Amino acid sequence: MKRSRNELMTLEEATRIEAQVASGSLDLSLPGTQQLVDEAHRVHVSAYMWGTTRGESGRKRLHTGIAVGIGMVVVTVGGFCVPFLEAH
């Protein structure tokens, strides 16, 4: 079962799936079940390592960091250029 980019598994779903696997209530012989369990494990590990679930919150933080970095470069370059422009 392929999920589109808009239908990412949440951490809550991943935790529930992993709990069902641990209790033995999921039949892993059914087609597609193992891939779903693997995806749940990836989501859980990613959330543990990065402190967030996949989705907008991580992307928003990344975009904010990039914008702040670009802003710092622009201010620095502007600060170096102003004295040269005033001298002319």
C-alpha positions, -999 to +999 in steps of 0.1 A: +000+000+000+016+032-012+009+064+007+011+098-009+032+125+005+001+141+021-008+109+039+023+104+062+019+081+091+016+099+124+036+089+155+004+078+173-005+054+144+031+041+144+030+035+181-003+016+179+009-006+151+041-014+169+021-023+201-001-046+180+029-063+165+044-068+200+012-083+213+009-106+183-025-094+172-012-086+136-009-113+110+024-106+093+017-132+066-009-109+050+004-090+019+015-054+027+015-059+065+053-062+068+058-030+048+033-012+071+051-024+102+085-013+087+071+022+080+058+024+115+092+015+128+109+042+106+084+068+118+090+059+154+128+059+151+128+092+132+106+108+159+130+095+186+161+107+168+149+141+157+125+149+184+096+154+160+073+135+138+075+137+100+054+165+086+050+202+087+065+210+121+099+198+110+097+214+076+086+247+091+116+247+115+140+239+086+126+267+065+128+292+094+165+282+099+173+287+063+155+321+062+175+332+093+207+321+078+201+339+045+191+370+065+224+369+084+244+367+052+225+396+036+230+418+067+267+409+069+273+417+032+253+449+035+274+459+065+306+454+045+293+473+015+280+505+033+314+519+042+327+514+007+296+531-008+299+561+016+336+566+006+327+573-030 
